[in-house]
Amino acid sequence: MNRKLICQILNHEMMLGTGCTEPAAIALTAAIAREQLDGELEHIKVRASANIIKNAMSAGIPGTNYTGINYAAALGAVCGAVDRQLRVVDDARPEDIERAAHLVENGYVDVRRAFDPDKLYVEVELVNKEHQSRAIIKGAHTNVILVERDHQRVGCELPGQTMETDITPEQISRTLNIRTIYEFVETMDRRQDDLHMIQEAIEVNGHIAQLGAAGDYGLNIGHGIRNNQEAGLMGHDVVMDAVAMTASGVDARMAGANAPVITNSGSGNQGITATVPILSAAKSLGIDEERTFRAVTLSNLMAIHIHADFGPLSGLCGATIAAAAAACGLVYLQGGTLEQIGFAVNNMFGNVSGMLCDGAKADCALKISTCVFAAFQCAAMALRSESVKATDGIVETDPEETIRNFVRLGNEGSSKCDDLILEMLLQK
């Protein structure tokens, strides 16, 4: 077991971001292009893949009352701070927001679909009468593959990024599996192993869940659950308290709350889902901080493991992955075995694997509440050593094979679904 590499993977695949990662990636691409444009900005051209368009259409932009690709691009071009990466527009001033809105409302931002084979593709070109600049992000939300100034290619590394710290999906696939993750978590030493992103996830994702619980955001899924609890329609128990807290964090994030999250595999919602249910359950059950930290680590590593081959965007909802990982974390939290963690994987992918992703929006909190409830149910089954059988659906005896089947569904089976969903969204 390469402990150092596992820590590097963990810290590479979890990062600080504000708001939905797809609008953030668009704003970041625009900000990178703006650094190369001489003179005043006059026109913005955005070309994005279907999955980016789907996930950026309705997500709130932090610190503003706006949603959408055009506003994200305009704000990134007006005031984006490239060195802040997925927190690129956190410091937008009222006058910056007004300037971005002026560009959009006067027709200076043109958004179209790019037919690049990669599901995560963002291209932003900025022009004025004399100069041009362009930037492309592809494959991952901060993976810059091209920067152009007056049609001449220039260097494209983001601040703080080096080849030595780059981690590929192939490396993750070779390094992580359920057994390795379990053995790492069982033997990890917080004094020796670099696990700073787990500690940050506990603090930051826990904070946005509390923020959502205290505020008025989106569809208020978390508030609705609490209201139902008070009315006697739902129980005050470990499960529903965790569902409400997780949904509250997603409520706040998708409504554009100007508060950061720690993402997992490029998704803030999945970072919340892989972390907050564990924290809530541990608090309700009185489980000590050390066991909780290890369970959160296992959950986040499981999400990264499943995502490595699945990719950052799909026609299937990524909440199912993060919730499957959370189910594994819940099993570990309550003293479950390696075999029982595998049962949790099979139970989850035998249950919610068909949930569609029809864009990033307020009702992501509703989908995640469904998946978190399922995670508790599937973890409870696993702790009784009950598992969906290999004769049923896509489930295999080996949970790693079950994961591979789910990945195939996402990669090979969802392209047509994506096209249909985008067509429906654009016809609204």
Phi, psi and omega in degrees: 000125179268091186297321181296318180294321178299317177296320178297318178299312181302313184284338176281322186271358175239126182214162181279132177210159178238130180075186181294138187288336180288310173301325178296319178295322177295313179298321179295316178300317179295320180295321177297316179296322183297328179299338184257359183265124173276139177086185183287143175285128180241327184211142181238128176244124180244131174234123186221153179290164182302319181292323177295313180301314181302318185272349182253352186295320192238004182279139179292142177266121187306138176079005181226173174260014187255156171229161170112160184295316184296318179292322178298315179296315182297316181293320177298320180289329182281316189217011185298138177256103187301322184294346179268359175051244186283005170250032193300327183245021181301327186260021180299132178270163178306321180291330175292317179297320178295318179296317178297317179298323178299316180299317181291310187291341178259012172079023182268004178240120182248120182243129178218164178281138172261137181259045173282143181294338180285137181289338179245098183217124176226126176233129178232126176243133178245139181219154164223192187296334187241339189226163182217149171213158183206147175219150178227131170246136186210139173087325176209158191294342178236017183271094182278122181251344180205136170227134188228139177231116183049047175068013176247130182291138176233176182300147188230020177279137174285152176305132177087354180259133178224162179298328183295331183264001182284134178240129182262157174303326179296320177297318180297314181299321180288332189266320189257137165210175186299316181296313181300317179298314180300313182293324177297312183295323179295327189248000186295149180239110184294345176278335183252321184275137182278097183240034187296330181288333175292314178300320179293321178298318179300316183284310188286313180288328172296323181293315182291331175295319177292322178299314179296323180293330183270342188251191181238101188225132171054230180276358178052047180298316179299315178298319181300320178296317180295321177298320178294325176296315180295327181278356180083010180275337176227154184277152169273089184219178182303316185293305186291329175297319179290320178299314181297317182293318179295314179300323180298319178297319180288322174309309183295316183296313184287340177276356178089025175302135183276063180221138184283164170226163169262118182279161171232122179055037175089005183233124176290320178300322180285329173297318177297314185292327180282348188243308191295319178301324179294314181298315182295315180296319180298319178295314181296323185270355180069034181274140188292162186297323183294313179295322179297315180300317180294321180294320176295321177298314180298316180300312182292323176293322177296319178297319179295317179301311182293321183289338188307314180265338181288325181091166186284335183225148184198170171280350175260146184289125180291344178299332179295325178291309182297323179289326174298318177296319178297322177301319177296317178297322179293322175298312180297318181306323185262018173087017181291162183267172175302316180299319181291328174297320175298322176299321180298321177299310181297321180295318181291316182281347168278353187248292192253015187294342183268006182295130182277150168260109177249036174111159176272125188191183185301323186281006168302326178296326178292315179297319182292324177298321176298315183291323180292319175302315178299324180299318178294318179296316182290326176293319179297318176300314182298320180293340172269007182061035175255133183219145170304136187279156181293346176280353190252117171059223184273000184284140176242165176299315177276118181299334176296324176290325175299316178300317180298322177296317178297318179299318178299319177301316181291320185274319185263337188256355190253357184297312179298321178299316178302314181299316180295317180297315180297319178301317179295318181295318183285342179272356181295000000 
